[in-house]
Amino acid sequence: MSQKPFLHTVLSPKLLGIYDVSNSVVVIIDVFRATSTIATALHNGAAKVVPVANVEECIAIGKTLGAITAGERDGKVIPGLQYGNSPAEYPRSFIEDKTLVITTTNGTRLLKMALDNGADEIITGSFPNLQAVCNHLIKKGKNVILGCSAWKDRFNLEDTLFAGAVVSHVKEYFTIHCDSSLMAEDMYTLHKNNMFSFIRKTTHWHRLSAFGLEKDLEYCVTENAADVLPLYKDGALIAG
Amino acid sequence: MSQKPFLHTVLSPKLLGIYDVSNSVVVIIDVFRATSTIATALHNGAAKVVPVANVEECIAIGKTLGAITAGERDGKVIPGLQYGNSPAEYPRSFIEDKTLVITTTNGTRLLKMALDNGADEIITGSFPNLQAVCNHLIKKGKNVILGCSAWKDRFNLEDTLFAGAVVSHVKEYFTIHCDSSLMAEDMYTLHKNNMFSFIRKTTHWHRLSAFGLEKDLEYCVTENAADVLPLYKDGALIAG
């Protein structure tokens, strides 16, 4: 019997370089809120979502593509952009067939790193599209890197919980010699039935809830509300 | 009321640079087995323990100080050195009043990084000296960095469990806005009553148990068996 492919969890972009991402599917995880919003926009029919690292790029690419531009700082739309980072802003009635250019800090940075390091395939993951991610990983049967975007390189709980959710669903199909993955699964198992109360303890909750984003954050830990596979291709995420 | 000092957990040496270690007590954690062996040797009366990064340095400093030299690779004493890395090799009858020069990879590297980054004080922590570490941190009342040595920069469970044990014992005395610390405490609470079986799941167990080190590893997660405070001063760890 051939060995099952490997699965590793990377807890911070700073740790990505330790792992060989070539010949691997890399799952970019930025639960609060980039990858949750990307899944939601694509699930609601967006043509594509272009993740960019800064505001200038967002404005420039938005203009070139005639696209919607989005980005927030401190809970407010960034001057020069049109919309925010909330998944609630992208219902089908608004986003269908449109292109969204979104500026996010941690998630986009990790995605570019995975690209530069030669990842075989890049997808994005969040609780709203948990099942689609798991189905895809099982179907592909390749090595997997679950990449947590973290916050300014610091470990965060919400991305780890999502990695744990994936581990818990796909582990029988992979070889997992990875303490990060064991920990992530433990944390998910421990908290999956009290997610709304547990996320109130995280540092990110304290940052974002100050801006009245509680409902947003609760949505971002709700499983399979936007079950689509965002696949990175030619600079954009499309429904795979 | 003045604010309580901060406590952070750093899950890998690669993440140390994100944190400000100046004006902080840094606890170097290398549960399997460097910091467990250091605590044991000092608890059994060693005059001091000099941690060094490589074999050449170990031999040279050992000669200069007329000290015992120790280091292992793959479960065997490294040629040119005298003893191994097992805490069981350092009973009082052997180590009392002697100086031990020990070569360890992950722990020593993190210690030097903390030193270079200007840590205010460096101590080492392990389950055998958990209580001494906690008492010291509470008494000092300074900011604390719990530094996990990890394994080749990869997150490991055993160092995280020890960080969690410290958090669980001292948390009321500190301001903890740190997801790593919350996670570590959860992991410790989840597994503290089944530690011997849980550590059998870790990747490090799989590496070391192949060398017949099971008893060693069980000792390394036994609380307060060598309750001493190893304090780094003038290039060596001494009983504080």
Interface residues (C-beta under 8 A of the other chain):
Chain A: L11 S12 K14 L15 I18 K152 D153 R154 F155 N156 L157 T160 H177 C178 D179 S180 L182 M183 D186 M187 L190 K201 T202 T203 H204 H206
Chain B: L11 S12 K14 L15 I18 K152 D153 R154 F155 N156 L157 T160 H177 C178 D179 S180 L182 M183 D186 M187 L190 K201 T202 T203 H204 H206
